[in-house]
Amino acid sequence: MLSKGRAVCFTALSLAAVSVALAGDAGSGAAHPIVLRAARLLDVGSGRMISPAEVLVQGERIAAVGDKVSHPPDAQTVDLGDVTLLPGLIDAHVHLFLHPGAAEDLQTVEESVPKRTLAAALAARDDLLAGYTAERDMGTEGAGSADTAVRDAINQHLIVGPRLRLSGNAIDILGGHEDANGFNPAQHVLSNADYANNADELVAAIRAQHKEGSDFVKIYETGHDTLRDGTFQTPYQYTAAQLKAAVDEASRLGTTVAVHAQGEPGTLYAAQAGVASIDHATQLSPQTMQLMKDKHIPAVPTFAVFEYFAQHGLTPEQSQREGALLEYKAQEFKKQLAAGIPFAVGSDVGPFPHGTQARELELLVKYGMTPLAALQADMVNGAKLLGWEGQIGELKAGYFADIIAVPGNPLNDISVVTRVLFVMKDGKIERHEAVQTH
């Protein structure tokens, strides 16, 4: 009988082999043109619904979109029936190297980096098959630059997964939000992030991560968070000047900085420094929101992970605390909507199962966004945030053929995005299920 540890490792290896097999001939695009036919297609940018709809795909790109397109003699026609065609979903905040079922800090202590990398490859596959064709991985949580192996394997068509932007490890201060706090100091448990305690160390950490293949920088700006008697508090980790040094260095390297920032004054410092996004963004002052509007800095709310912890706390007391924080966050979100700040969509998936994060779109609508605004934040703003504006996020000629199909009409019922039936990435069909009729 296999021990538990060996059994888990064997399962991960076996599933990884399946993932590679799924990639198979996963070269970009099909060998022949493909015409996708559907009842509807949403022009996400304008909100216009095209019905009926066709999309001509040639290689890895969209060649034409309309109610009817040309059909080359060698084209394969795929009639998807009563579905709505959408651009592939974009998750701007994922953790491929995390999984549910074990405490986050213990995963990094108990599981080897090779094992976590295999699991990350499976997580990438699960996200793609759920309709996520592009993602921003916001830190390996102690696995260093191992995420580059997953990204590069996807790009080389060795395994299947979304197109990825990666940060490698996040950056944190000594004793900060992702340090190994609460352990026996004599054990010298490693931090889940790279240390940087001042501007010079931030620059050095960014250069080291860039050398190892990072696409952008992820910095922890706030934490630990508390909510007492309706008052939210979270200490900042870097000053505005320190964050600006990081932003300047990232800009020199042709990239950007995203921050984990839950509340003031850290969120204000991030906006003043000109970061690319403020992730979680639970508490934003009027001054911060005005700066975000002026500088086009999106908030990435990540409601899904807050809901998950409220429903799956380790103790009833923890669930109660997380539930109260979720309620507070929802009320603050309404203020952010009223202020007109930009948004992108990220779920913080990893602590909860990969492939289920479209719940984030349902929650955005539940707490005040319209379905169209949520889809635009996800696809149009997400493409811009990830640096693929004009390449993904809309169904237009010349864009990558990242296309999904959902049953029904997402403008009437946003929950249909949790039931993706068809996935195409780079012109290659990755998932195709029949529409269920009743």
C-alpha positions in Angstrom: 0.0 0.0 0.0 1.3 3.4 -0.9 1.9 5.9 1.9 -0.2 9.0 1.8 2.7 11.2 0.6 3.8 8.7 -2.1 0.2 8.3 -3.2 -0.3 12.0 -3.6 3.0 12.4 -5.5 2.1 9.4 -7.8 -1.3 11.0 -8.5 0.2 14.3 -9.3 2.7 12.7 -11.7 0.0 10.6 -13.3 -2.3 13.6 -13.8 0.6 15.7 -15.2 1.2 12.9 -17.8 -2.5 13.2 -18.7 -2.1 17.0 -19.0 0.8 16.5 -21.4 -1.2 14.0 -23.4 -4.0 16.5 -23.6 -1.6 19.0 -25.1 -0.8 16.4 -27.8 -0.5 18.2 -31.0 -1.1 21.5 -29.2 0.6 23.7 -31.9 -1.0 27.1 -32.4 -4.1 27.0 -34.5 -5.7 24.3 -36.6 -4.3 23.2 -39.9 -7.4 24.4 -41.7 -9.7 27.4 -41.3 -12.6 27.0 -38.7 -15.9 28.7 -38.9 -17.7 28.9 -35.5 -21.5 29.3 -35.7 -23.6 30.2 -32.7 -27.0 31.7 -31.8 -25.3 34.8 -30.4 -22.0 36.7 -30.1 -21.4 39.5 -27.6 -19.3 42.5 -28.8 -18.0 43.1 -25.3 -16.7 46.6 -26.0 -20.0 48.0 -27.3 -22.4 45.6 -25.5 -24.0 44.8 -28.9 -25.3 41.3 -29.3 -24.9 39.8 -32.8 -27.5 37.1 -33.6 -26.9 34.8 -35.3 -23.2 34.9 -35.4 -20.2 33.4 -37.1 -16.4 33.7 -36.5 -13.8 32.7 -39.1 -10.6 31.5 -37.5 -7.4 31.1 -39.5 -4.4 29.7 -37.6 -4.2 31.3 -34.2 -6.1 34.5 -35.2 -9.6 35.6 -35.8 -10.1 36.5 -39.5 -13.7 37.8 -39.5 -16.7 38.2 -37.2 -20.3 38.9 -38.1 -23.7 37.5 -38.6 -22.3 35.7 -41.6 -18.6 35.3 -42.7 -16.9 33.8 -45.7 -16.4 30.0 -45.7 -13.1 29.0 -47.3 -13.4 25.8 -49.3 -11.3 23.8 -46.8 -13.0 25.3 -43.7 -14.4 23.2 -40.9 -17.7 24.5 -39.7 -18.5 24.0 -36.0 -22.1 24.7 -35.2 -22.3 25.3 -31.5 -26.1 25.9 -31.4 -27.9 28.0 -28.7 -24.9 29.5 -27.1 -23.3 32.9 -26.8 -19.7 33.4 -28.0 -17.4 35.5 -25.8 -13.8 36.3 -25.6 -11.8 34.0 -23.3 -12.1 34.9 -19.7 -9.2 36.7 -18.0 -8.3 36.3 -14.4 -5.9 39.0 -13.2 -5.2 37.5 -9.8 -4.5 33.8 -9.6 -2.1 31.5 -7.6 -1.3 28.5 -9.7 1.0 27.2 -6.9 -1.6 27.1 -4.2 -4.4 24.6 -3.7 -7.2 24.0 -1.2 -7.1 21.5 1.5 -4.1 22.6 3.5 -3.1 25.8 5.2 -1.3 28.1 2.8 1.8 28.6 4.9 2.1 24.8 5.5 1.9 24.1 1.8 5.2 25.9 1.3 6.8 24.1 4.2 5.6 20.6 3.5 5.5 20.4 -0.3 8.6 20.4 -2.5 8.9 23.0 -5.3 8.9 20.2 -8.0 5.7 18.8 -6.6 4.1 22.2 -6.4 5.2 22.9 -10.0 3.4 19.7 -11.2 0.3 20.7 -9.3 0.6 24.2 -10.9 0.6 22.7 -14.4 -2.7 20.8 -13.5 -4.2 24.0 -12.1 -3.4 25.9 -15.4 -5.1 23.1 -17.3 -8.2 23.3 -15.1 -8.4 27.1 -15.5 -8.1 26.9 -19.3 -10.9 24.2 -19.5 -13.1 26.5 -17.4 -12.7 29.2 -20.1 -9.8 31.2 -18.7 -7.5 31.8 -21.7 -5.3 34.4 -20.0 -4.2 34.9 -16.4 -1.8 36.9 -14.2 -0.2 34.7 -11.6 0.3 36.9 -8.5 3.1 35.0 -6.7 4.3 31.5 -6.3 4.2 31.8 -2.5 7.7 30.5 -1.9 8.4 28.6 -5.1 10.6 31.3 -6.5 10.7 31.5 -10.3 9.3 28.0 -10.8 6.2 29.6 -12.5 8.4 30.3 -15.5 8.6 26.6 -16.2 4.8 26.4 -16.4 4.6 29.5 -18.6 7.3 28.3 -20.9 5.9 24.8 -21.2 2.5 26.3 -22.2 4.1 28.6 -24.7 6.1 25.7 -26.2 2.8 23.6 -26.5 4.1 20.9 -24.1 1.1 21.3 -21.8 -2.2 23.2 -22.0 -3.0 26.3 -20.1 -3.8 30.0 -20.3 -1.4 32.5 -21.7 0.4 33.8 -18.5 1.9 36.8 -17.0 4.1 35.9 -14.0 5.7 37.6 -11.0 7.7 34.8 -9.5 7.8 35.3 -5.8 6.1 38.3 -4.4 8.1 40.9 -2.5 7.6 41.6 1.2 9.3 43.2 4.3 10.8 41.2 7.1 7.9 40.2 9.4 5.5 41.3 6.7 2.2 39.8 5.4 3.8 36.8 3.7 6.7 36.2 6.0 6.9 32.9 8.0 5.3 34.5 11.1 4.2 32.3 14.0 6.7 29.5 13.6 9.5 28.5 16.0 12.2 31.0 15.2 14.9 28.4 15.7 13.6 26.5 12.7 14.3 29.4 10.3 11.2 28.8 8.2 11.5 30.5 4.9 9.3 33.4 3.9 6.7 32.9 1.1 8.1 36.1 -0.5 11.4 37.8 -1.3 12.6 40.2 1.4 13.1 43.9 0.6 13.2 46.4 3.5 13.9 49.6 1.7 14.0 51.1 -1.8 17.5 49.8 -2.6 16.5 46.3 -1.7 13.3 46.6 -3.7 15.3 47.5 -6.8 17.7 44.6 -6.1 14.8 42.1 -5.7 13.1 43.3 -8.9 16.4 42.9 -10.9 16.9 39.4 -9.5 13.3 38.3 -10.4 13.5 39.9 -13.8 16.7 37.9 -14.5 14.9 34.7 -13.6 12.0 35.4 -16.0 9.3 37.4 -14.2 6.9 39.4 -16.4 5.9 41.9 -13.7 6.4 42.7 -10.0 4.0 41.8 -7.2 4.5 43.6 -3.9 2.7 43.1 -0.5 1.9 46.6 0.6 -0.5 45.9 3.5 -1.3 43.4 6.2 -2.2 41.9 8.7 -5.8 43.1 8.4 -8.2 43.6 11.3 -11.9 44.6 11.4 -13.1 45.6 14.9 -16.4 47.3 15.6 -16.8 48.2 12.0 -13.3 49.8 11.7 -10.9 48.3 9.2 -7.2 48.6 9.8 -4.2 47.3 8.0 -0.6 48.5 8.4 1.3 49.7 5.3 4.7 48.0 4.5 6.3 50.5 2.1 6.1 54.3 1.8 4.9 56.0 -1.4 8.5 56.9 -2.2 9.7 53.3 -1.8 6.9 52.1 -4.0 7.8 54.8 -6.5 11.3 53.4 -6.6 9.9 50.0 -7.4 7.6 51.4 -10.1 10.5 53.3 -11.7 12.7 50.2 -11.8 10.0 48.1 -13.2 9.4 50.7 -15.9 13.1 50.7 -16.7 12.7 47.0 -17.4 9.6 47.5 -19.5 7.2 46.1 -16.9 4.8 47.1 -14.1 4.1 46.7 -10.4 0.9 45.2 -8.9 0.3 45.5 -5.2 -1.6 43.5 -2.6 -3.2 46.4 -0.8 -6.3 46.1 1.4 -6.7 49.5 2.9 -5.4 52.9 3.9 -2.9 54.4 3.9 -1.2 51.7 1.9 -3.7 51.9 -0.9 -3.1 55.7 -1.1 0.7 55.2 -1.2 0.2 52.7 -4.1 -1.9 55.1 -6.1 0.6 57.9 -5.5 3.4 55.7 -6.7 1.5 54.8 -9.9 1.2 51.1 -9.6 -0.5 49.1 -12.4 -3.3 47.7 -10.1 -4.4 47.7 -6.5 -5.5 44.1 -5.7 -8.1 43.4 -3.0 -8.7 47.1 -2.6 -11.1 46.6 0.3 -10.8 50.2 1.7 -10.2 53.2 -0.6 -10.4 56.8 0.5 -11.9 59.5 -1.7 -8.4 60.8 -2.3 -7.2 57.3 -3.4 -10.1 56.8 -5.7 -9.6 60.1 -7.4 -6.0 59.2 -8.0 -7.0 55.8 -9.4 -9.4 57.5 -11.8 -6.8 60.1 -12.9 -4.1 57.5 -13.4 -6.3 54.7 -14.7 -5.3 52.3 -12.0 -7.9 49.5 -11.7 -9.0 47.9 -8.5 -9.1 44.1 -8.5 -11.6 43.2 -5.8 -11.2 39.4 -5.4 -14.6 38.7 -3.8 -14.4 35.0 -4.5 -11.6 34.3 -2.1 -13.3 36.3 0.7 -16.5 34.4 0.2 -14.6 31.1 0.2 -12.9 31.8 3.6 -16.2 33.0 5.0 -17.8 29.6 4.1 -14.7 27.4 4.9 -13.1 28.9 8.0 -11.0 26.5 10.1 -13.2 27.4 13.0 -16.7 29.0 13.4 -15.0 32.1 14.8 -12.8 32.4 11.7 -15.8 32.0 9.4 -17.6 34.7 11.3 -14.7 37.1 11.0 -14.3 36.5 7.3 -18.0 36.9 6.8 -18.0 40.3 8.5 -15.0 41.3 6.4 -16.9 40.3 3.2 -19.9 42.4 4.3 -17.7 45.4 4.9 -15.9 44.9 1.6 -19.3 44.7 -0.3 -20.4 48.0 1.3 -17.1 49.7 0.4 -17.4 48.3 -3.2 -20.6 50.2 -3.7 -18.8 53.4 -2.8 -16.1 52.5 -5.4 -18.7 51.9 -8.1 -20.3 55.2 -7.3 -16.9 57.0 -7.5 -16.4 55.5 -11.0 -12.9 54.0 -10.5 -11.7 51.4 -13.1 -11.9 47.7 -12.3 -10.3 44.5 -13.5 -11.4 41.1 -12.5 -9.3 38.7 -10.4 -10.4 35.9 -8.1 -7.3 35.0 -6.0 -8.0 31.4 -6.9 -5.7 28.8 -5.4 -6.9 28.7 -1.8 -10.2 27.5 -3.5 -10.3 25.1 -6.5 -8.9 26.1 -9.8 -11.5 26.1 -12.6 -14.2 27.5 -10.3 -13.2 31.2 -10.2 -15.9 32.5 -12.6 -17.8 32.8 -9.3 -16.0 36.2 -9.1 -18.2 37.6 -12.0 -21.3 36.5 -10.2 -20.2 38.2 -7.0 -19.4 41.5 -8.8 -22.9 41.5 -10.2 -24.4 40.5 -6.9 -22.7 43.5 -5.2 -23.6 46.1 -7.8 -22.0 45.8 -11.2 -24.1 45.2 -14.3 -23.3 42.0 -16.2 -21.9 44.0 -19.1 -19.7 46.1 -16.9 -18.4 43.0 -15.2 -17.5 41.4 -18.5 -15.9 44.6 -19.8 -13.8 44.8 -16.6 -12.8 41.2 -17.0 -12.0 41.1 -20.7 -11.3 44.7 -22.0 -9.6 46.0 -18.8 -8.0 42.6 -18.1 -6.4 42.6 -21.5 -5.0 46.0 -20.9 -3.7 45.2 -17.4 -1.9 42.1 -18.7 -0.3 44.0 -21.5 -2.3 42.3 -24.3 -4.6 45.1 -25.3 -5.5 44.8 -29.0 -4.6 41.1 -28.9 -7.2 39.5 -26.6 -10.3 40.5 -24.7 -12.6 41.1 -27.7 -13.7 39.1 -30.7 -12.3 41.1 -33.5 -10.4 40.4 -36.7 -6.7 40.2 -36.0 -7.0 39.2 -32.4 -5.9 35.9 -31.0 -8.6 33.3 -31.4 -9.3 32.9 -27.7 -13.0 32.2 -27.7 -15.5 30.5 -25.3 -19.2 29.6 -25.6 -21.7 29.7 -22.7 -25.3 28.6 -22.7 -27.9 31.3 -22.7 -27.2 35.1 -22.6 -24.7 36.4 -20.0 -26.3 39.9 -20.1 -29.5 38.3 -18.7 -27.8 35.8 -16.4 -24.1 36.2 -15.6 -24.0 32.8 -14.0 -23.7 31.2 -17.4 -20.0 32.0 -17.4 -19.6 29.3 -14.7 -20.9 26.7 -17.3 -18.5 27.1 -20.2 -19.2 24.5 -23.0 -16.6 25.4 -25.5 -13.0 26.7 -25.2 -10.7 27.7 -28.0 -7.2 29.2 -27.4 -4.9 30.3 -30.2 -7.3 28.8 -32.7 -7.2 25.3 -31.2 -10.3 23.7 -29.7 -9.5 22.7 -26.1 -13.1 21.8 -24.9 -16.3 21.2 -26.8 -19.5 20.0 -25.0 -22.9 19.7 -26.5 -25.6 22.1 -25.4 -28.1 20.5 -23.1 -31.7 20.8 -24.3 -34.8 20.3 -22.2 
